[in-house]
Amino acid sequence: QVQLVESGGGLVQAGGSLRLSCVASGRTSSRYTMGWFRQAPGKEREFVSTITWSGGNTNYAESVKGRFTIARDYAKNTLYLLMNSLKPEDTAVYYCAADDRWTRISTNSTDYAYWGQGTQVTVSS
């Protein structure tokens, strides 16, 4: 199993930037597709971005495309989400997730077996 811990959330004004981090521990020698999801109050958890084990393939939700960038540092076992031009509608709890079927790149949260505890991002207008 792998354990995931997110950090980097906070309060930011619209137009600002934040960088979220997700540190993996445990079976980090295994291969995982990694993803970011978010959940706003009263809404379903939604896909934000994902990156394959090799880092060669990424996918983004239309709502964040061009503003968010996903990346992973293998040496540090860390996944990042760089968020620019933040909007109030980006306000949510952001979750890091790992899919041990590393050959797929899924936008479906049910395909991810491992989850972090989440980090709150609040964007003020």
For each residue, the residues with C-beta under 8 A, 3 or more apart:
1: 26 27 114
2: 24 25 26 27 28 30 32 98 114
3: 24 25 26 114
4: 22 23 24 96 97 98 114 115 116
5: 22 23 25 116 117
6: 9 20 21 22 94 95 96 116 117 118 119
7: 20 21 22 23 119
8: 18 19 20 21 119
9: 6 18 20 93 94 119 120 121 122
10: 18 120 121 122
11: 122 123 124
12: 16 17 18 86 121 122 123 124
13: 16 123 124
14: 86 87 88 123 124 125
15: 85 86
16: 12 13 86 123
17: 12 82 83 84 85 86
18: 8 9 10 12 83 86 121
19: 8 80 81 82 83
20: 6 7 8 9 36 80 81 83 94 96 119 121
21: 6 7 8 78 79 80
22: 4 5 6 7 34 36 78 79 80 81 96 116
23: 4 5 7 76 77 78
24: 2 3 4 28 32 77 78 79 98
25: 2 3 5 28 77
26: 1 2 3
27: 1 2 30
28: 2 24 25 77
29:
30: 2 27 100 102
31: 53 100 102
32: 2 24 53 98 99 100 102 114
33: 50 51 52 53 98 99 101 102 104 105 106
34: 22 50 51 70 72 79 96 97 98 99
35: 47 48 49 50 51 96 97 98 99 106 107 112
36: 20 22 48 49 50 70 79 81 94 95 96 97
37: 45 46 47 48 94 95 97 109 112
38: 45 46 48 90 92 93 94 95 121
39: 43 44 45 46 92 93 95 118
40: 43 91 92 93
41:
42:
43: 39 40 46 92
44: 39
45: 37 38 39 95 109
46: 37 38 39 43 61
47: 35 37 50 61 107 108 109
48: 35 36 37 38 60 61 64 68 81 94
49: 35 36 58 59 60 61 64 68 70 81
50: 33 34 35 36 47 58 59 70 105 106 107
51: 33 34 35 55 57 58 59 70 71 72 79 105
52: 33 55 56 57 58 102 105
53: 31 32 33 102
54: 57
55: 51 52 58 71 72 74
56: 52
57: 51 52 54 105
58: 49 50 51 52 55 70
59: 49 50 51 105 107
60: 48 49 64 65 68 70
61: 46 47 48 49 64 65 107
62: 65
63: 89
64: 48 49 60 61 67 68 83 90
65: 60 61 62 68
66:
67: 64 83 84 85 86
68: 48 49 60 64 65 81 82 83 84
69: 80 81 82 84
70: 34 36 49 50 51 58 60 79 80 81 82
71: 51 55 79 80 82
72: 34 51 55 78 79 80
73: 76 77 78 79 80
74: 55 77
75:
76: 23 73
77: 23 24 25 28 73 74
78: 21 22 23 24 72 73
79: 21 22 24 34 36 51 70 71 72 73 96
80: 19 20 21 22 69 70 71 72 73
81: 19 20 22 36 48 49 68 69 70 94
82: 17 19 68 69 70 71
83: 17 18 19 20 64 67 68 86 90 121
84: 17 67 68 69
85: 15 17 67
86: 12 14 15 16 17 18 67 83 90 121 123
87: 14 90 123
88: 14 91 123 124 125
89: 63 123
90: 38 64 83 86 87 121 123
91: 40 88 121 122 123
92: 38 39 40 43 120 121
93: 9 38 39 40 118 119 120 121
94: 6 9 20 36 37 38 48 81 118 119 120 121
95: 6 36 37 38 39 45 115 116 118
96: 4 6 20 22 34 35 36 79 115 116
97: 4 34 35 36 37 109 112 114 115 116
98: 2 4 24 32 33 34 35 112 113 114 115
99: 32 33 34 35 102 104 106 111 112 113
100: 30 31 32 113 114
101: 33 104 111
102: 30 31 32 33 52 53 99
103:
104: 33 99 101 111
105: 33 50 51 52 57 59
106: 33 35 50 99 111 112
107: 35 47 50 59 61
108: 47 111
109: 37 45 47 97 112
110:
111: 99 101 104 106 108
112: 35 37 97 98 99 106 109 115
113: 98 99 100
114: 1 2 3 4 32 97 98 100
115: 4 95 96 97 98 112
116: 4 5 6 22 95 96 97 119
117: 5 6
118: 6 39 93 94 95
119: 6 7 8 9 20 93 94 116
120: 9 10 92 93 94
121: 9 10 12 18 20 38 83 86 90 91 92 93 94
122: 9 10 11 12 91
123: 11 12 13 14 16 86 87 88 89 90 91
124: 11 12 13 14 88
125: 14 88
